[in-house]
Amino acid sequence: MTARTVDATNHACISELGQRVFEGGHVARDEALWLFNLESSADIFDLLSWANRIREKFKGNKIHLCSIVNAKAGACSENCSFCAQSSFYQSGSPKYGFVDPEPVQDAANEAHRNNVTAVGLVAAWKGLHEGPMLDEVCERVRELKASGKTRPDASLGIIKSQNVADRLKEAGVECYGHNLESSRRFFPQTCTTHTYDDRLATIGYLKKAGIKICSGGIIGMGETREDRCDLAFSLKEAGANVVPINILNPIKGTPFENNPPLPVLEILKTIACFRFILPRQEIVIAGGRTVNLRDAQSIIFMAGASALMVGSYLTTLNQPVEKDLQMLKDLGLDPSWDNHGFSDQEESGCGCGEESCELDPVAV
């Protein structure tokens, strides 16, 4: 056997950046991109260790749990290349209209039993406009809020009217899910029936209404590490409060059905880089975690994740929530979340890292 010389330069650089974020500072884009491009397992585990410290500094041992209800399934008019619910593809995905109150209340009851903070109403359509459907959506939200069992969230597509956003807020929506999906550069490869700016404008209307923003993306669609880095900074600039990281689960019949899976260490490294860029945000590991991470799922928290989507996804299954709760217990993490606010994210400025900014909330 021969001794192998270990270069400690990267270790020192990772520690310097980690300490800066830990103390309330920020990483620049070029520094973050360097982190995304780390290759050796030793360097990646150094990165994960610092991401874990940063998570504990800003989030303690609390893990936020959320779940979703597929409130309207299939026959969506958008051509998102990753989505089994698009009418452009033959995926065999279920199709049904907007749900009655009972399934929503069932989801609220299950959430309450399992300490799940929020239940999001998710609909497969382009967006929400004034009219009878908005009235029905608001009624479901009011029912969910009145139950007192969970926080009513929603993910209902593109919004092009401030009045729609205001009505959702009035009905009780506290947090709205609207992913940017990827970088602006890569986005046209994921969808051509609406634009990146449509998504940013929707976030602007919601922020102006006083609704918190849940926005993240999907990794493994064929994007580069630079695309992932730019997505994280776009989410920071947009003021996302909750950042879901989904890992592509290729669905037969969709354009991405033959995409190769990302290596597990690449996924964990991505989560850690997001934590360095977004130290105060809730980072949720959502769709695709069971099929892509397998037995490494518990390492997501060491990588900086502070939240978990539990229960079934939109068109694919998740592992049983009881297994997730046992995993958290084994790790000494606490899913009992009695604070449904976002006060732990407060800092000067809008969250972009500057002391002050003049971003128009409708224009960002």
QUINOR-V146043 format. One record per pair of residues at least 12 apart in sequence whose ideal C-beta (glycine too) atoms are under 8 Angstrom apart, sorted by the first residue. I is the first residue (numbers start at 1). J is the second residue. D is the distance in whole Angstrom. If there is no record, write none. Layout:
# QUINOR-V146043
i = <I I>
j = <J J>
d = <D D>
This chain:
# QUINOR-V146043
i = <6 10 10 10 10 11 11 11 13 14 14 14 14 14 14 15 15 17 17 17 17 18 18 18 18 18 18 19 21 21 21 21 22 22 22 22 24 26 27 27 29 29 29 32 32 32 32 32 32 33 33 33 35 35 35 35 35 36 36 36 36 36 36 36 37 38 41 44 44 44 44 47 47 47 47 48 48 48 48 48 48 48 49 50 50 51 51 51 51 51 51 51 52 52 52 52 54 54 54 54 55 55 55 55 55 55 57 58 58 58 59 59 59 61 61 61 62 62 62 62 62 63 63 63 63 63 63 63 63 63 64 64 64 64 64 64 64 64 64 64 65 65 65 65 65 65 65 65 65 65 65 66 66 66 66 66 66 66 66 66 66 66 66 67 67 67 67 67 67 67 67 67 67 68 68 68 68 68 68 68 68 68 69 69 69 69 69 69 69 69 70 70 70 70 71 71 71 71 71 71 71 72 72 72 72 72 72 72 73 73 73 73 73 73 73 73 74 74 74 74 74 74 75 75 75 76 76 76 77 77 77 78 78 78 78 79 79 79 80 80 80 81 81 81 81 81 81 81 82 82 82 82 82 82 82 82 83 83 83 84 84 84 84 84 85 85 85 86 89 89 89 90 91 91 91 91 91 92 92 93 93 94 98 98 98 98 98 99 101 101 104 104 104 104 104 105 105 105 107 107 108 108 108 108 109 110 110 111 111 112 112 114 114 114 114 115 115 115 115 116 116 116 116 117 117 117 117 118 118 118 118 118 118 118 119 119 119 119 119 120 120 120 120 120 120 121 121 121 121 121 121 121 121 121 122 122 122 122 122 123 123 123 123 124 125 125 126 126 126 126 127 127 127 127 127 127 128 128 128 128 128 128 129 129 129 130 130 130 134 134 137 137 137 137 138 138 138 138 139 141 141 141 141 141 142 142 144 145 145 151 151 151 152 152 152 153 153 153 153 153 153 154 154 154 154 155 155 155 155 156 156 157 158 158 158 158 158 159 159 159 160 160 160 160 161 162 162 162 162 164 165 165 165 165 165 166 168 168 168 169 169 169 173 174 174 174 175 175 175 175 175 175 176 176 176 176 176 177 177 177 177 178 178 178 178 178 178 178 179 179 179 179 179 179 179 180 180 180 180 180 180 180 180 180 180 181 181 181 181 182 182 182 182 182 182 182 183 183 183 183 183 183 183 184 184 184 185 185 186 186 186 186 186 189 189 190 190 200 200 201 201 203 203 203 203 203 204 204 204 204 204 205 207 207 207 208 208 212 212 212 213 213 213 213 213 214 214 214 214 214 214 215 215 215 215 215 215 216 216 216 216 216 216 216 216 216 216 217 217 217 217 217 218 218 218 218 218 219 219 219 219 219 219 219 220 220 220 220 220 220 220 220 221 221 221 222 222 228 228 229 229 232 232 232 232 233 235 235 236 236 236 236 236 237 237 237 238 239 239 239 239 239 240 240 241 241 241 241 242 242 242 242 243 243 243 243 243 243 244 244 244 244 245 245 245 245 245 245 245 245 246 246 246 247 247 247 247 247 247 247 247 248 248 248 248 249 249 249 249 249 251 251 261 261 262 264 264 264 264 267 267 268 268 268 268 269 271 271 271 271 271 271 272 272 274 275 275 275 276 280 280 280 280 281 281 282 282 283 283 283 283 284 284 284 284 284 285 285 285 285 285 286 286 287 287 287 287 288 289 290 290 290 291 297 298 298 298 301 301 308 308 310>
j = <42 38 40 43 46 42 43 46 34 35 38 43 46 47 50 46 50 31 35 50 276 47 50 51 53 54 276 50 50 54 276 279 50 53 54 57 347 353 276 277 229 230 233 229 232 233 273 276 277 225 226 229 47 269 272 273 276 225 226 228 229 269 270 273 225 269 265 265 268 269 272 269 272 273 276 268 269 272 299 302 303 304 302 272 276 271 272 275 276 302 303 304 301 302 303 304 275 276 279 304 275 283 301 304 305 306 279 279 280 344 282 306 344 332 333 334 306 333 334 335 337 301 306 307 308 328 333 334 335 337 117 118 242 282 284 306 307 308 335 337 114 115 116 117 307 308 309 310 324 335 337 116 117 118 119 120 153 242 284 307 308 309 310 107 110 111 116 118 119 120 309 310 311 119 120 121 122 155 309 311 313 314 99 103 104 107 119 120 121 122 122 124 314 315 98 99 104 121 122 123 140 96 97 98 99 123 124 125 85 93 94 95 96 124 314 315 87 93 94 95 96 124 87 95 124 124 125 126 125 126 193 126 191 193 194 191 192 193 181 190 191 189 190 191 221 254 255 256 181 190 218 221 248 251 254 256 124 251 254 251 253 254 314 315 124 314 315 254 253 254 255 253 251 252 253 254 315 252 253 251 315 315 123 133 136 137 140 140 140 143 119 121 140 143 144 143 144 147 119 311 144 147 149 150 149 311 321 149 150 149 150 310 321 325 335 325 335 336 337 150 310 311 321 150 151 337 340 150 151 152 153 174 175 340 144 150 151 152 153 153 154 155 175 177 214 137 140 141 144 152 153 154 155 156 154 155 156 177 314 137 155 156 157 314 156 157 157 158 193 194 156 157 158 159 160 202 156 157 158 159 164 168 160 161 164 161 163 164 164 167 154 156 168 171 167 168 170 171 171 154 168 171 172 173 171 172 172 171 172 174 175 340 172 173 174 173 174 175 176 177 214 168 173 176 177 176 177 178 214 168 176 178 178 194 198 199 202 202 205 206 198 201 202 205 205 205 208 209 362 205 205 206 208 209 211 209 206 209 211 209 210 211 211 211 212 340 211 212 213 214 241 242 206 211 212 213 214 214 215 242 244 199 202 203 206 213 214 215 199 215 216 217 218 244 246 196 199 200 215 216 217 231 234 235 238 199 217 218 231 217 218 221 223 227 228 231 223 226 227 228 230 231 234 196 230 234 227 230 221 222 223 224 227 221 222 218 221 238 364 362 363 215 238 239 240 364 360 361 362 363 364 362 239 361 364 361 362 241 242 342 238 239 240 241 242 240 241 242 243 244 284 235 238 240 242 243 244 231 235 240 242 243 244 245 246 284 286 231 235 244 245 246 246 247 248 287 288 245 246 247 248 262 267 270 247 248 259 261 262 267 288 292 248 256 259 256 259 270 273 273 277 273 274 277 278 277 278 281 277 278 351 352 353 352 359 364 364 350 351 352 361 364 278 281 281 282 342 345 281 282 284 307 274 278 281 282 283 284 284 285 286 309 270 271 274 283 284 285 286 305 286 287 288 262 267 287 288 289 291 292 293 261 262 288 292 287 288 291 292 316 315 316 291 292 292 292 293 294 296 292 293 296 299 300 303 303 283 285 300 303 304 305 303 304 304 303 304 305 304 344 345 347 351 345 351 306 307 304 305 306 307 305 306 307 308 309 300 305 307 308 309 309 313 309 313 314 316 316 318 317 318 319 316 327 327 330 331 331 333 324 328 324>
d = <7 7 8 5 7 8 7 6 8 7 8 7 5 6 6 7 7 6 7 8 7 8 3 8 7 7 7 8 8 5 5 5 7 6 6 6 8 4 5 6 7 8 6 5 7 7 6 6 5 7 6 5 6 8 8 5 6 4 7 6 5 7 7 5 6 6 6 5 7 5 8 6 5 7 8 6 8 5 7 5 5 8 7 8 8 7 4 4 7 7 5 3 7 5 7 6 5 7 5 6 6 8 7 5 7 5 8 5 5 7 8 4 7 6 5 5 7 8 5 8 6 7 6 6 6 6 5 7 5 8 5 8 8 5 7 6 4 8 8 6 7 6 4 6 7 6 8 5 8 5 7 6 6 4 7 7 7 8 7 7 8 6 7 7 8 6 5 7 5 7 7 5 4 7 5 8 5 7 7 7 7 7 7 6 6 5 6 7 6 7 6 8 5 8 6 5 7 4 6 5 7 7 6 5 7 4 6 6 6 7 5 6 5 6 8 8 8 5 6 3 7 6 5 5 7 4 6 7 7 5 7 6 6 5 6 6 6 5 8 6 5 7 5 7 7 6 4 5 8 7 6 6 6 8 6 5 8 8 7 4 7 6 8 5 4 7 6 7 5 5 7 5 5 7 4 6 8 8 7 8 5 7 7 7 6 7 8 7 7 6 8 7 5 7 6 7 8 6 5 8 6 5 4 5 7 7 8 6 4 4 6 7 5 7 8 8 5 5 7 6 6 8 8 7 6 5 6 6 4 8 5 8 7 8 7 5 7 7 7 4 6 5 8 6 8 7 6 7 7 8 7 5 7 7 8 4 8 7 6 8 7 5 7 8 8 6 5 6 7 7 7 4 3 6 7 8 5 6 8 6 6 8 7 7 7 7 7 6 6 6 7 6 8 8 6 7 8 4 8 7 7 4 5 6 5 6 7 8 4 5 7 5 5 6 7 7 7 5 7 6 7 7 5 6 7 7 3 7 7 8 8 8 8 6 5 7 5 5 5 7 8 7 8 8 7 5 6 7 8 7 4 5 7 4 7 5 8 7 7 4 6 5 6 7 6 7 7 4 7 5 7 6 5 5 7 6 7 4 7 8 7 6 5 6 7 7 7 5 8 6 5 5 7 7 8 7 6 8 6 7 6 6 6 6 7 8 5 6 8 5 7 6 5 6 8 6 7 8 4 8 4 5 7 5 7 7 6 7 7 8 5 8 5 7 7 8 6 6 6 7 8 6 5 8 8 7 7 5 4 6 6 6 6 4 8 5 6 4 7 6 7 6 5 5 7 7 7 4 8 6 8 6 6 4 8 7 8 8 7 7 8 4 4 6 7 7 8 5 8 8 7 7 4 7 6 8 8 7 7 6 7 6 7 6 5 4 6 7 5 8 7 7 5 6 7 7 6 6 7 7 8 7 5 4 6 6 7 8 6 6 7 6 7 5 7 6 5 5 5 7 8 7 8 6 6 7 5 6 7 4 6 7 6 6 5 7 5 7 4 8 4 7 7 6 6 7 7 6 7 8 5 4 6 7 6 7 3 6 8 4 7 8 8 6 8 6 4 5 7 6 7 8 8 6 7 7 6 8 5 6 6 7 6 7 5 8 7 7 6 4 6 6 5 5 7 7 3 8 8 7 4 7 7 6 8 5 5 6 5 6 6 7 8 4 7 6 5 5 7 6 7 4 7 7 5 8 7 8 8 8 6 5 8 7 5 7 6 6 6 6 8 5>
